[in-house]
Amino acid sequence: MPFLAAFGSNASRSVTFPGTREVPYETITLTAPNGNLSISGNGTDQITSIFKTSGSNSWDNQAYTTQGYSAPCTIEFNANAGSSDNSQSYKMIGWNIDPTTNASYSSIDHASYPYQQNQYVVYDNGSDTNYAAWSASQKFYLVYTSTGRIQHWNGSTKLYDVAYSPSTVYLDSSYYSPNGSPYSGFTNVRIKLAEWDGSQYV
């Protein structure tokens, strides 16, 4: 991360530590064709919140980018859920090659499903795998690496790592519970063309 170092009495310059990727966050424009979603910050470099706020309990609402991305790239976001299943936290987000296929999670290639804090679930093309507990106080990072891997991080904890190598990916997300904030969606959604390694972007 850059800092200002003084040179002489009045001069300063920006210094970047070796190994960090000081690239800007991407502008994110989400398409949400099915309604029932409240999105704040669309068309900026940070979706401050996206929640399902109306409709029925069903995987019938999605939001996705039409802008494609190549590795390396990372989606970062915050999510909230109960310590166990509270029936209000059903939502998924991830990298996908075909976001217009349907509104459901079933076509998202590697969907993060943080619906309860005592276990982390990844839906890998519709098949689920359970992982360790996670913390709502830590940001999530979904990394598509330049070496052809998908990695899911919760802060400095790696939760998932598997081979993945399409040429172009899109942010895709699906929503079930119409309960609004704080459980039925995501906050602070951002994309950076760099890889999170558990402590910094490289």
Secondary structure, 3 states (H helix, E strand, C coil): CCEEEEECCCEEEEECCCCCCCCCECCECEECCCCCEEEECCCECCEEEEEECCCCCCCCEEEEECCCECCCEEEEEEECCECCCCCCCCEEEEEECCCCCCCCHHHCCEEEEEEECCEEEEEECCEEEEECCCCCCCCEEEEECCCCEEEEEECCEEEEEEECCCCCEEEEEEECCCCCCCCCEEEEEEEECCCECCCCEC
